[in-house]
Amino acid sequence: MIQIDEARLESDVAYRVDYLSQFMGFDGQDIAAIHGAAGALAPLVPGLVDAVYVKLFSYDATKRHFVPRQSGYDGPVPASLAELNLDHAMIEFRKGHLSRYLVALVTRPYDAKMIHYLDLVGKMHTPQAGSAELDVPLVQMNALMGFVADALTATILSLGLDRATEERTVRAFNKLLWLQNDLITRHYQGAQQVESGVGRPHHRAGRPAAASA
């Protein structure tokens, strides 16, 4: 039986990702499948991003989080929820972030820097990082991740891949998005943040490839 330091799971991000990856079976083959889909998925990213924002703008509970100034954006901000539309400069700014995130998923190595990046994605949606005005409730983050997961699955199924590659790719992205979801929810649980834990080596047999591929 593998022994897990449960307290360390809450303080050491790399250790946490190692554990989750091993438990789910997220390994180098999954990462290869994700990277292998880059060429086919890249041209579809703009359409996927547009679909995400159409969905976000369909509910006041999600749209309202785009009214305050977004972190890193220096342009004009909408005066009200009613004034905000999908063509607003701040939304184009946010779409750029989501596009780069999706590209990063299929192109970047899954090393310590990537783990830190995925963890920061979760943290940025709370007052702990980014804009102090941005505090997205967990229920809205879960709704978003569920929509993105389904949209990605539908996109992969539309690529016309052979059955084995299609199955491998869908399963790989499913595991990856569960990892991402955990790195979001942990920032809503009052977990102790120890950034120095990212990239720390772990001497444990059977360490999964997700943090070192």
N, CA and C atoms as a LAMMPS dump frame, in Angstrom:
ITEM: TIMESTEP
0
ITEM: NUMBER OF ATOMS
639
ITEM: BOX BOUNDS ff ff ff
-5.0000000000000000e+02 5.0000000000000000e+02
-5.0000000000000000e+02 5.0000000000000000e+02
-5.0000000000000000e+02 5.0000000000000000e+02
ITEM: ATOMS id mol type element x y z
1 1 1 N 0.839 -1.199 0
2 1 2 C 0 0 0
3 1 3 C 0.876 1.251 0
4 2 1 N 0.582 2.177 -0.88
5 2 2 C 1.349 3.422 -0.96
6 2 3 C 0.927 4.349 0.17
7 3 1 N 1.895 4.87 0.87
8 3 2 C 1.635 5.786 1.974
9 3 3 C 1.634 7.224 1.462
10 4 1 N 0.6 7.998 1.805
11 4 2 C 0.453 9.383 1.356
12 4 3 C 0.455 10.317 2.558
13 5 1 N 1.253 11.359 2.474
14 5 2 C 1.292 12.397 3.497
15 5 3 C 0.154 13.375 3.201
16 6 1 N -0.981 13.206 3.872
17 6 2 C -2.162 14.003 3.545
18 6 3 C -1.986 15.481 3.864
19 7 1 N -1.236 15.794 4.898
20 7 2 C -0.986 17.202 5.211
21 7 3 C -0.174 17.856 4.09
22 8 1 N 0.764 17.101 3.532
23 8 2 C 1.599 17.633 2.453
24 8 3 C 0.798 17.876 1.184
25 9 1 N -0.265 17.106 0.987
26 9 2 C -1.123 17.33 -0.177
27 9 3 C -1.682 18.746 -0.197
28 10 1 N -1.863 19.326 0.997
29 10 2 C -2.451 20.662 1.09
30 10 3 C -1.416 21.777 1.023
31 11 1 N -0.137 21.431 1.08
32 11 2 C 0.887 22.474 1.111
33 11 3 C 1.884 22.402 -0.037
34 12 1 N 1.946 21.275 -0.719
35 12 2 C 2.948 21.058 -1.756
36 12 3 C 2.241 20.697 -3.059
37 13 1 N 2.199 21.649 -3.981
38 13 2 C 1.421 21.464 -5.209
39 13 3 C 1.951 20.309 -6.047
40 14 1 N 3.26 20.203 -6.195
41 14 2 C 3.831 19.137 -7.016
42 14 3 C 3.519 17.759 -6.424
43 15 1 N 3.599 17.641 -5.104
44 15 2 C 3.269 16.385 -4.443
45 15 3 C 1.796 16.027 -4.671
46 16 1 N 0.945 17.046 -4.603
47 16 2 C -0.49 16.868 -4.828
48 16 3 C -0.751 16.356 -6.247
49 17 1 N -0.109 16.987 -7.238
50 17 2 C -0.302 16.59 -8.626
51 17 3 C 0.255 15.187 -8.866
52 18 1 N 1.396 14.875 -8.261
53 18 2 C 1.949 13.521 -8.364
54 18 3 C 0.938 12.487 -7.874
55 19 1 N 0.346 12.764 -6.722
56 19 2 C -0.622 11.828 -6.143
57 19 3 C -1.851 11.673 -7.04
58 20 1 N -2.429 12.796 -7.46
59 20 2 C -3.615 12.74 -8.307
60 20 3 C -3.326 12.026 -9.624
61 21 1 N -2.163 12.316 -10.197
62 21 2 C -1.792 11.698 -11.473
63 21 3 C -1.65 10.195 -11.321
64 22 1 N -0.992 9.782 -10.252
65 22 2 C -0.819 8.349 -10.024
66 22 3 C -2.16 7.67 -9.786
67 23 1 N -3.03 8.312 -9.004
68 23 2 C -4.324 7.726 -8.676
69 23 3 C -5.186 7.572 -9.937
70 24 1 N -5.2 8.592 -10.798
71 24 2 C -6.023 8.573 -12.007
72 24 3 C -5.368 7.845 -13.171
73 25 1 N -4.053 7.611 -13.064
74 25 2 C -3.339 6.989 -14.163
75 25 3 C -2.993 7.965 -15.265
76 26 1 N -2.809 9.235 -14.907
77 26 2 C -2.405 10.25 -15.88
78 26 3 C -0.891 10.172 -16.029
79 27 1 N -0.42 9.75 -17.215
80 27 2 C 1.001 9.485 -17.373
81 27 3 C 1.533 10.018 -18.698
82 28 1 N 2.729 9.629 -19.04
83 28 2 C 3.38 10.113 -20.246
84 28 3 C 2.614 9.797 -21.516
85 29 1 N 1.909 8.664 -21.559
86 29 2 C 1.109 8.323 -22.733
87 29 3 C -0.052 9.295 -22.907
88 30 1 N -0.647 9.703 -21.794
89 30 2 C -1.725 10.692 -21.86
90 30 3 C -1.196 12.034 -22.36
91 31 1 N -0.045 12.437 -21.846
92 31 2 C 0.549 13.703 -22.273
93 31 3 C 0.884 13.656 -23.764
94 32 1 N 1.387 12.516 -24.218
95 32 2 C 1.688 12.361 -25.642
96 32 3 C 0.415 12.475 -26.479
97 33 1 N -0.691 11.925 -25.996
98 33 2 C -1.963 12.007 -26.723
99 33 3 C -2.452 13.455 -26.795
100 34 1 N -2.279 14.19 -25.694
101 34 2 C -2.686 15.6 -25.656
102 34 3 C -1.837 16.42 -26.622
103 35 1 N -0.529 16.216 -26.567
104 35 2 C 0.362 16.93 -27.495
105 35 3 C 0.092 16.515 -28.94
106 36 1 N -0.258 15.252 -29.144
107 36 2 C -0.519 14.762 -30.483
108 36 3 C -1.754 15.376 -31.12
109 37 1 N -2.647 15.918 -30.29
110 37 2 C -3.873 16.537 -30.81
111 37 3 C -3.684 18.008 -31.155
112 38 1 N -2.512 18.553 -30.864
113 38 2 C -2.284 19.987 -31.025
114 38 3 C -2.581 20.47 -32.442
115 39 1 N -2.056 19.753 -33.44
116 39 2 C -2.221 20.192 -34.82
117 39 3 C -3.669 20.256 -35.251
118 40 1 N -4.469 19.313 -34.795
119 40 2 C -5.881 19.266 -35.176
120 40 3 C -6.727 20.248 -34.368
121 41 1 N -6.375 20.449 -33.106
122 41 2 C -7.186 21.304 -32.236
123 41 3 C -6.88 22.795 -32.397
124 42 1 N -5.632 23.127 -32.703
125 42 2 C -5.221 24.534 -32.749
126 42 3 C -6.122 25.4 -33.638
127 43 1 N -6.471 24.967 -34.865
128 43 2 C -7.323 25.813 -35.706
129 43 3 C -8.735 25.994 -35.153
130 44 1 N -9.142 25.133 -34.219
131 44 2 C -10.494 25.171 -33.679
132 44 3 C -10.596 25.969 -32.383
133 45 1 N -9.457 26.425 -31.86
134 45 2 C -9.442 27.155 -30.587
135 45 3 C -10.299 28.417 -30.643
136 46 1 N -10.199 29.267 -31.669
137 46 2 C -11.032 30.484 -31.676
138 46 3 C -12.527 30.194 -31.557
139 47 1 N -13.004 29.178 -32.271
140 47 2 C -14.412 28.817 -32.194
141 47 3 C -14.794 28.295 -30.821
142 48 1 N -13.901 27.535 -30.204
143 48 2 C -14.15 27.007 -28.867
144 48 3 C -14.206 28.143 -27.843
145 49 1 N -13.298 29.093 -27.974
146 49 2 C -13.273 30.246 -27.071
147 49 3 C -14.555 31.062 -27.223
148 50 1 N -14.979 31.298 -28.454
149 50 2 C -16.225 32.042 -28.682
150 50 3 C -17.406 31.336 -28.037
151 51 1 N -17.466 30.011 -28.169
152 51 2 C -18.572 29.247 -27.586
153 51 3 C -18.588 29.364 -26.065
154 52 1 N -17.402 29.357 -25.451
155 52 2 C -17.31 29.503 -23.994
156 52 3 C -17.862 30.857 -23.556
157 53 1 N -17.506 31.912 -24.276
158 53 2 C -17.953 33.246 -23.863
159 53 3 C -19.433 33.478 -24.163
160 54 1 N -19.963 32.883 -25.212
161 54 2 C -21.405 32.957 -25.445
162 54 3 C -22.141 32.322 -24.268
163 55 1 N -21.64 31.19 -23.785
164 55 2 C -22.253 30.523 -22.636
165 55 3 C -22.122 31.378 -21.37
166 56 1 N -20.945 31.937 -21.13
167 56 2 C -20.73 32.771 -19.948
168 56 3 C -21.632 34.006 -19.947
169 57 1 N -21.918 34.526 -21.135
170 57 2 C -22.755 35.709 -21.247
171 57 3 C -24.246 35.365 -21.242
172 58 1 N -24.58 34.089 -21.141
173 58 2 C -25.969 33.663 -21.125
174 58 3 C -26.589 33.734 -19.734
175 59 1 N -25.754 33.935 -18.718
176 59 2 C -26.23 33.958 -17.328
177 59 3 C -25.646 35.171 -16.606
178 60 1 N -26.485 35.872 -15.859
179 60 2 C -25.991 37.037 -15.127
180 60 3 C -24.963 36.626 -14.066
181 61 1 N -25.13 35.41 -13.511
182 61 2 C -24.241 34.946 -12.439
183 61 3 C -22.805 34.746 -12.922
184 62 1 N -22.632 34.498 -14.223
185 62 2 C -21.277 34.346 -14.769
186 62 3 C -20.827 35.621 -15.482
187 63 1 N -21.746 36.281 -16.178
188 63 2 C -21.373 37.492 -16.915
189 63 3 C -20.901 38.613 -15.992
190 64 1 N -21.504 38.713 -14.794
191 64 2 C -21.193 39.825 -13.901
192 64 3 C -19.714 39.888 -13.5
193 65 1 N -19.023 38.769 -13.589
194 65 2 C -17.615 38.741 -13.179
195 65 3 C -16.694 39.379 -14.217
196 66 1 N -17.259 39.76 -15.348
197 66 2 C -16.456 40.419 -16.379
198 66 3 C -16.663 41.928 -16.403
199 67 1 N -17.462 42.45 -15.48
200 67 2 C -17.662 43.901 -15.403
201 67 3 C -16.484 44.599 -14.727
202 68 1 N -15.968 44.096 -13.605
203 68 2 C -14.805 44.751 -12.984
204 68 3 C -13.573 44.674 -13.885
205 69 1 N -12.652 45.584 -13.666
206 69 2 C -11.405 45.563 -14.439
207 69 3 C -10.685 44.238 -14.238
208 70 1 N -10.275 43.636 -15.328
209 70 2 C -9.576 42.365 -15.278
210 70 3 C -8.078 42.594 -15.054
211 71 1 N -7.441 41.69 -14.347
212 71 2 C -6.018 41.816 -14.045
213 71 3 C -5.199 41.915 -15.329
214 72 1 N -4.353 42.943 -15.419
215 72 2 C -3.494 43.124 -16.578
216 72 3 C -4.114 43.926 -17.705
217 73 1 N -5.39 44.282 -17.569
218 73 2 C -6.091 45.04 -18.62
219 73 3 C -6.107 46.519 -18.253
220 74 1 N -5.675 47.387 -19.181
221 74 2 C -5.567 48.816 -18.907
222 74 3 C -6.542 49.669 -19.705
223 75 1 N -7.403 49.049 -20.501
224 75 2 C -8.321 49.79 -21.35
225 75 3 C -9.593 50.2 -20.632
226 76 1 N -10.584 50.676 -21.399
227 76 2 C -11.856 51.114 -20.809
228 76 3 C -12.639 49.932 -20.249
229 77 1 N -13.409 50.194 -19.2
230 77 2 C -14.237 49.156 -18.578
231 77 3 C -15.706 49.534 -18.73
232 78 1 N -16.595 48.553 -18.792
233 78 2 C -18.03 48.849 -18.931
234 78 3 C -18.581 49.479 -17.656
235 79 1 N -19.562 50.346 -17.832
236 79 2 C -20.175 51.006 -16.679
237 79 3 C -21.176 50.108 -15.976
238 80 1 N -21.704 49.112 -16.688
239 80 2 C -22.72 48.236 -16.115
240 80 3 C -22.738 46.905 -16.842
241 81 1 N -23.482 45.964 -16.279
242 81 2 C -23.625 44.646 -16.899
243 81 3 C -24.304 44.766 -18.266
244 82 1 N -25.304 45.653 -18.343
245 82 2 C -26.043 45.823 -19.597
246 82 3 C -25.155 46.374 -20.705
247 83 1 N -24.163 47.174 -20.337
248 83 2 C -23.285 47.795 -21.331
249 83 3 C -22.247 46.83 -21.873
250 84 1 N -21.978 45.765 -21.136
251 84 2 C -20.928 44.819 -21.535
252 84 3 C -21.421 43.89 -22.639
253 85 1 N -20.686 43.822 -23.741
254 85 2 C -21.033 42.904 -24.827
255 85 3 C -19.805 42.097 -25.235
256 86 1 N -20.016 41.129 -26.087
257 86 2 C -18.945 40.215 -26.479
258 86 3 C -17.853 40.882 -27.304
259 87 1 N -18.136 42.069 -27.85
260 87 2 C -17.146 42.784 -28.653
261 87 3 C -16.323 43.775 -27.845
262 88 1 N -16.608 43.865 -26.555
263 88 2 C -15.892 44.825 -25.712
264 88 3 C -14.402 44.474 -25.672
265 89 1 N -13.568 45.514 -25.625
266 89 2 C -12.112 45.312 -25.633
267 89 3 C -11.652 44.439 -24.468
268 90 1 N -12.304 44.561 -23.324
269 90 2 C -11.884 43.761 -22.168
270 90 3 C -12.218 42.279 -22.379
271 91 1 N -13.294 42 -23.105
272 91 2 C -13.641 40.615 -23.395
273 91 3 C -12.669 40.04 -24.42
274 92 1 N -12.269 40.835 -25.388
275 92 2 C -11.252 40.382 -26.332
276 92 3 C -9.956 40.065 -25.592
277 93 1 N -9.642 40.862 -24.595
278 93 2 C -8.458 40.629 -23.754
279 93 3 C -8.589 39.291 -23.032
280 94 1 N -9.771 39.04 -22.454
281 94 2 C -9.989 37.794 -21.728
282 94 3 C -9.992 36.591 -22.683
283 95 1 N -10.552 36.768 -23.861
284 95 2 C -10.535 35.681 -24.843
285 95 3 C -9.099 35.294 -25.204
286 96 1 N -8.242 36.285 -25.278
287 96 2 C -6.838 36.003 -25.56
288 96 3 C -6.217 35.126 -24.495
289 97 1 N -6.56 35.389 -23.233
290 97 2 C -6.057 34.561 -22.13
291 97 3 C -6.526 33.118 -22.275
292 98 1 N -7.822 32.938 -22.569
293 98 2 C -8.357 31.585 -22.694
294 98 3 C -7.736 30.866 -23.888
295 99 1 N -7.53 31.573 -24.967
296 99 2 C -6.901 30.963 -26.145
297 99 3 C -5.502 30.477 -25.814
298 100 1 N -4.735 31.313 -25.124
299 100 2 C -3.365 30.919 -24.76
300 100 3 C -3.362 29.748 -23.784
301 101 1 N -4.349 29.704 -22.911
302 101 2 C -4.471 28.584 -21.977
303 101 3 C -4.705 27.273 -22.73
304 102 1 N -5.642 27.294 -23.659
305 102 2 C -5.947 26.077 -24.418
306 102 3 C -4.755 25.634 -25.254
307 103 1 N -4.051 26.597 -25.837
308 103 2 C -2.844 26.26 -26.599
309 103 3 C -1.781 25.675 -25.68
310 104 1 N -1.646 26.237 -24.486
311 104 2 C -0.658 25.737 -23.527
312 104 3 C -0.934 24.28 -23.16
313 105 1 N -2.201 23.926 -23.025
314 105 2 C -2.55 22.55 -22.66
315 105 3 C -2.019 21.536 -23.656
316 106 1 N -1.985 21.916 -24.936
317 106 2 C -1.61 20.935 -25.967
318 106 3 C -0.182 21.11 -26.483
319 107 1 N 0.548 22.107 -25.961
320 107 2 C 1.893 22.342 -26.48
321 107 3 C 2.987 22.336 -25.415
322 108 1 N 2.668 22.742 -24.198
323 108 2 C 3.726 22.905 -23.198
324 108 3 C 4.087 21.58 -22.527
325 109 1 N 5.338 21.412 -22.12
326 109 2 C 5.714 20.218 -21.357
327 109 3 C 5.058 20.247 -19.983
328 110 1 N 4.704 19.108 -19.479
329 110 2 C 4.054 19.032 -18.173
330 110 3 C 5.116 18.873 -17.08
331 111 1 N 5.836 19.987 -16.894
332 111 2 C 6.916 20.033 -15.911
333 111 3 C 6.491 20.918 -14.741
334 112 1 N 7.434 21.282 -13.883
335 112 2 C 7.123 22.08 -12.699
336 112 3 C 6.514 23.432 -13.067
337 113 1 N 7.003 24.037 -14.154
338 113 2 C 6.448 25.334 -14.581
339 113 3 C 4.992 25.195 -15.004
340 114 1 N 4.672 24.106 -15.665
341 114 2 C 3.291 23.892 -16.101
342 114 3 C 2.386 23.645 -14.906
343 115 1 N 2.856 22.905 -13.926
344 115 2 C 2.072 22.68 -12.716
345 115 3 C 1.775 24.015 -12.037
346 116 1 N 2.79 24.858 -11.951
347 116 2 C 2.608 26.179 -11.351
348 116 3 C 1.577 26.989 -12.143
349 117 1 N 1.645 26.919 -13.462
350 117 2 C 0.719 27.638 -14.323
351 117 3 C -0.719 27.16 -14.109
352 118 1 N -0.928 25.853 -14.086
353 118 2 C -2.267 25.313 -13.886
354 118 3 C -2.813 25.687 -12.509
355 119 1 N -1.94 25.707 -11.523
356 119 2 C -2.365 26.101 -10.179
357 119 3 C -2.737 27.579 -10.149
358 120 1 N -1.981 28.389 -10.859
359 120 2 C -2.257 29.827 -10.896
360 120 3 C -3.582 30.117 -11.597
361 121 1 N -3.951 29.296 -12.563
362 121 2 C -5.237 29.456 -13.237
363 121 3 C -6.371 29.421 -12.211
364 122 1 N -6.265 28.499 -11.258
365 122 2 C -7.268 28.432 -10.204
366 122 3 C -7.206 29.62 -9.274
367 123 1 N -6.017 29.977 -8.889
368 123 2 C -5.831 31.062 -7.921
369 123 3 C -6.275 32.406 -8.476
370 124 1 N -6.107 32.62 -9.796
371 124 2 C -6.427 33.896 -10.414
372 124 3 C -7.913 34.23 -10.348
373 125 1 N -8.752 33.24 -10.12
374 125 2 C -10.185 33.489 -10.06
375 125 3 C -10.668 33.777 -8.647
376 126 1 N -9.746 33.977 -7.736
377 126 2 C -10.049 34.361 -6.359
378 126 3 C -9.281 35.638 -6.031
379 127 1 N -9.61 36.317 -4.922
380 127 2 C -8.868 37.525 -4.537
381 127 3 C -7.416 37.245 -4.14
382 128 1 N -7.017 35.966 -4.08
383 128 2 C -5.651 35.624 -3.692
384 128 3 C -4.622 36.042 -4.737
385 129 1 N -5.073 36.241 -5.97
386 129 2 C -4.164 36.631 -7.05
387 129 3 C -4.97 37.395 -8.089
388 130 1 N -4.269 38.104 -8.976
389 130 2 C -4.965 38.852 -10.003
390 130 3 C -5.691 40.046 -9.424
391 131 1 N -6.917 40.303 -9.894
392 131 2 C -7.693 41.447 -9.455
393 131 3 C -8.33 41.189 -8.1
394 132 1 N -8.205 42.17 -7.198
395 132 2 C -8.82 42.034 -5.878
396 132 3 C -10.344 42.034 -5.977
397 133 1 N -10.88 42.548 -7.075
398 133 2 C -12.326 42.6 -7.278
399 133 3 C -12.883 41.296 -7.829
400 134 1 N -12.013 40.426 -8.27
401 134 2 C -12.466 39.189 -8.905
402 134 3 C -12.542 38.062 -7.883
403 135 1 N -13.759 37.624 -7.611
404 135 2 C -13.98 36.526 -6.661
405 135 3 C -15.111 35.667 -7.206
406 136 1 N -14.747 34.721 -8.076
407 136 2 C -15.741 33.895 -8.756
408 136 3 C -16.136 32.733 -7.852
409 137 1 N -17.418 32.585 -7.523
410 137 2 C -17.837 31.471 -6.668
411 137 3 C -17.48 30.121 -7.292
412 138 1 N -17.244 29.154 -6.439
413 138 2 C -16.837 27.836 -6.908
414 138 3 C -17.888 27.21 -7.817
415 139 1 N -19.157 27.434 -7.531
416 139 2 C -20.201 26.838 -8.368
417 139 3 C -20.077 27.319 -9.811
418 140 1 N -19.67 28.578 -9.998
419 140 2 C -19.511 29.093 -11.357
420 140 3 C -18.273 28.503 -12.039
421 141 1 N -17.221 28.266 -11.271
422 141 2 C -16.029 27.632 -11.832
423 141 3 C -16.325 26.187 -12.234
424 142 1 N -17.115 25.489 -11.409
425 142 2 C -17.492 24.119 -11.75
426 142 3 C -18.35 24.09 -13.009
427 143 1 N -19.264 25.048 -13.115
428 143 2 C -20.111 25.124 -14.307
429 143 3 C -19.249 25.355 -15.548
430 144 1 N -18.286 26.267 -15.433
431 144 2 C -17.406 26.569 -16.561
432 144 3 C -16.576 25.356 -16.959
433 145 1 N -15.975 24.686 -15.982
434 145 2 C -15.133 23.541 -16.288
435 145 3 C -15.952 22.404 -16.899
436 146 1 N -17.182 22.227 -16.442
437 146 2 C -18.032 21.205 -17.025
438 146 3 C -18.35 21.508 -18.48
439 147 1 N -18.614 22.784 -18.769
440 147 2 C -18.903 23.175 -20.147
441 147 3 C -17.667 23.001 -21.026
442 148 1 N -16.508 23.437 -20.533
443 148 2 C -15.27 23.312 -21.31
444 148 3 C -14.947 21.844 -21.574
445 149 1 N -15.122 20.994 -20.56
446 149 2 C -14.84 19.567 -20.73
447 149 3 C -15.734 18.969 -21.812
448 150 1 N -17.012 19.296 -21.786
449 150 2 C -17.925 18.753 -22.785
450 150 3 C -17.61 19.307 -24.179
451 151 1 N -17.29 20.605 -24.255
452 151 2 C -16.966 21.212 -25.546
453 151 3 C -15.701 20.605 -26.138
454 152 1 N -14.693 20.361 -25.293
455 152 2 C -13.474 19.735 -25.776
456 152 3 C -13.729 18.312 -26.265
457 153 1 N -14.545 17.576 -25.516
458 153 2 C -14.872 16.213 -25.926
459 153 3 C -15.586 16.21 -27.273
460 154 1 N -16.571 17.099 -27.431
461 154 2 C -17.305 17.179 -28.696
462 154 3 C -16.369 17.555 -29.842
463 155 1 N -15.421 18.45 -29.554
464 155 2 C -14.47 18.874 -30.582
465 155 3 C -13.577 17.716 -31.002
466 156 1 N -13.078 16.963 -30.032
467 156 2 C -12.219 15.811 -30.342
468 156 3 C -12.984 14.768 -31.148
469 157 1 N -14.241 14.542 -30.769
470 157 2 C -15.053 13.543 -31.479
471 157 3 C -15.373 13.979 -32.911
472 158 1 N -15.209 15.27 -33.191
473 158 2 C -15.501 15.77 -34.545
474 158 3 C -14.284 15.74 -35.463
475 159 1 N -13.128 15.33 -34.941
476 159 2 C -11.89 15.407 -35.717
477 159 3 C -11.723 14.27 -36.722
478 160 1 N -12.51 13.217 -36.586
479 160 2 C -12.385 12.085 -37.507
480 160 3 C -11.151 11.237 -37.246
481 161 1 N -10.719 11.191 -35.99
482 161 2 C -9.56 10.373 -35.634
483 161 3 C -9.935 8.891 -35.688
484 162 1 N -8.93 8.035 -35.848
485 162 2 C -9.222 6.611 -35.754
486 162 3 C -9.667 6.295 -34.331
487 163 1 N -10.396 5.208 -34.166
488 163 2 C -11.045 4.894 -32.895
489 163 3 C -10.068 4.857 -31.716
490 164 1 N -8.935 4.211 -31.897
491 164 2 C -7.978 4.076 -30.796
492 164 3 C -7.425 5.436 -30.388
493 165 1 N -7.064 6.27 -31.361
494 165 2 C -6.524 7.598 -31.059
495 165 3 C -7.587 8.472 -30.42
496 166 1 N -8.792 8.398 -30.924
497 166 2 C -9.897 9.182 -30.375
498 166 3 C -10.136 8.834 -28.91
499 167 1 N -10.197 7.544 -28.616
500 167 2 C -10.429 7.107 -27.233
501 167 3 C -9.291 7.547 -26.325
502 168 1 N -8.069 7.372 -26.776
503 168 2 C -6.904 7.749 -25.992
504 168 3 C -6.901 9.26 -25.72
505 169 1 N -7.26 10.06 -26.716
506 169 2 C -7.234 11.518 -26.582
507 169 3 C -8.331 12.014 -25.649
508 170 1 N -9.531 11.466 -25.799
509 170 2 C -10.639 11.87 -24.93
510 170 3 C -10.325 11.533 -23.477
511 171 1 N -9.808 10.333 -23.236
512 171 2 C -9.491 9.928 -21.867
513 171 3 C -8.374 10.786 -21.277
514 172 1 N -7.391 11.134 -22.089
515 172 2 C -6.276 11.955 -21.612
516 172 3 C -6.756 13.343 -21.199
517 173 1 N -7.578 13.959 -22.03
518 173 2 C -8.101 15.289 -21.696
519 173 3 C -9.028 15.233 -20.488
520 174 1 N -9.777 14.162 -20.36
521 174 2 C -10.658 14.014 -19.205
522 174 3 C -9.849 14.012 -17.906
523 175 1 N -8.766 13.257 -17.881
524 175 2 C -7.906 13.225 -16.691
525 175 3 C -7.284 14.597 -16.44
526 176 1 N -6.798 15.225 -17.504
527 176 2 C -6.157 16.535 -17.368
528 176 3 C -7.12 17.565 -16.787
529 177 1 N -8.351 17.578 -17.266
530 177 2 C -9.306 18.57 -16.779
531 177 3 C -9.733 18.293 -15.34
532 178 1 N -9.713 17.025 -14.924
533 178 2 C -9.954 16.736 -13.51
534 178 3 C -8.792 17.248 -12.657
535 179 1 N -7.563 17.115 -13.163
536 179 2 C -6.421 17.706 -12.461
537 179 3 C -6.594 19.22 -12.341
538 180 1 N -6.954 19.855 -13.466
539 180 2 C -7.145 21.297 -13.438
540 180 3 C -8.247 21.685 -12.462
541 181 1 N -9.322 20.932 -12.459
542 181 2 C -10.422 21.26 -11.559
543 181 3 C -9.992 21.184 -10.099
544 182 1 N -9.153 20.203 -9.782
545 182 2 C -8.662 20.12 -8.401
546 182 3 C -7.79 21.327 -8.062
547 183 1 N -6.988 21.772 -9.033
548 183 2 C -6.12 22.92 -8.787
549 183 3 C -6.895 24.239 -8.773
550 184 1 N -8.159 24.175 -9.124
551 184 2 C -9.055 25.31 -8.923
552 184 3 C -9.692 25.226 -7.543
553 185 1 N -10.302 24.079 -7.256
554 185 2 C -11.079 23.962 -6.015
555 185 3 C -10.208 24.088 -4.774
556 186 1 N -8.94 23.737 -4.863
557 186 2 C -8.094 23.806 -3.666
558 186 3 C -7.972 25.227 -3.139
559 187 1 N -8.122 26.214 -4.02
560 187 2 C -8.026 27.606 -3.591
561 187 3 C -9.308 28.097 -2.93
562 188 1 N -10.314 27.272 -2.942
563 188 2 C -11.57 27.599 -2.267
564 188 3 C -11.693 26.846 -0.947
565 189 1 N -10.691 26.09 -0.595
566 189 2 C -10.759 25.251 0.599
567 189 3 C -9.845 25.728 1.711
568 190 1 N -9.268 26.915 1.546
569 190 2 C -8.388 27.426 2.571
570 190 3 C -7.098 26.653 2.693
571 191 1 N -6.692 25.982 1.597
572 191 2 C -5.445 25.214 1.648
573 191 3 C -4.256 26.137 1.818
574 192 1 N -3.285 25.712 2.598
575 192 2 C -2.064 26.488 2.794
576 192 3 C -1.29 26.556 1.488
577 193 1 N -0.869 27.773 1.103
578 193 2 C -0.133 27.958 -0.14
579 193 3 C 1.37 27.991 0.136
580 194 1 N 2.075 27.045 -0.424
581 194 2 C 3.525 27.003 -0.291
582 194 3 C 4.109 26.875 -1.686
583 195 1 N 4.421 28.024 -2.308
584 195 2 C 4.87 28.013 -3.679
585 195 3 C 6.192 27.261 -3.866
586 196 1 N 6.983 27.209 -2.788
587 196 2 C 8.259 26.519 -2.907
588 196 3 C 8.075 25.024 -3.116
589 197 1 N 6.845 24.517 -2.877
590 197 2 C 6.583 23.102 -3.094
591 197 3 C 6.57 22.738 -4.561
592 198 1 N 6.356 23.708 -5.443
593 198 2 C 6.313 23.423 -6.868
594 198 3 C 7.695 23.039 -7.353
595 199 1 N 7.78 21.883 -7.931
596 199 2 C 9.043 21.44 -8.509
597 199 3 C 9.968 20.744 -7.544
598 200 1 N 9.566 20.604 -6.267
599 200 2 C 10.416 19.916 -5.305
600 200 3 C 10.482 18.438 -5.645
601 201 1 N 11.651 17.826 -5.647
602 201 2 C 11.742 16.397 -5.98
603 201 3 C 11.125 15.527 -4.893
604 202 1 N 10.527 14.429 -5.29
605 202 2 C 9.887 13.515 -4.343
606 202 3 C 10.482 12.13 -4.523
607 203 1 N 10.947 11.575 -3.461
608 203 2 C 11.582 10.261 -3.524
609 203 3 C 10.544 9.216 -3.125
610 204 1 N 9.729 8.843 -4.15
611 204 2 C 8.702 7.861 -3.896
612 204 3 C 8.626 6.95 -5.11
613 205 1 N 8.538 5.678 -4.857
614 205 2 C 8.468 4.718 -5.957
615 205 3 C 7.183 4.941 -6.737
616 206 1 N 7.292 4.787 -8.061
617 206 2 C 6.116 4.866 -8.895
618 206 3 C 5.642 6.262 -9.154
619 207 1 N 6.529 7.267 -9.046
620 207 2 C 6.113 8.632 -9.304
621 207 3 C 5.599 8.763 -10.724
622 208 1 N 4.381 9.305 -10.931
623 208 2 C 3.823 9.392 -12.278
624 208 3 C 4.593 10.365 -13.141
625 209 1 N 4.398 10.232 -14.434
626 209 2 C 5.158 11.022 -15.4
627 209 3 C 4.607 12.411 -15.576
628 210 1 N 3.421 12.753 -15.007
629 210 2 C 2.802 14.021 -15.314
630 210 3 C 3.659 15.21 -14.955
631 211 1 N 4.414 15.116 -13.88
632 211 2 C 5.216 16.253 -13.451
633 211 3 C 6.601 16.259 -14.058
634 212 1 N 6.927 15.23 -14.832
635 212 2 C 8.301 15.153 -15.328
636 212 3 C 8.402 14.886 -16.817
637 213 1 N 7.236 14.745 -17.493
638 213 2 C 7.276 14.434 -18.919
639 213 3 C 7.793 15.613 -19.728
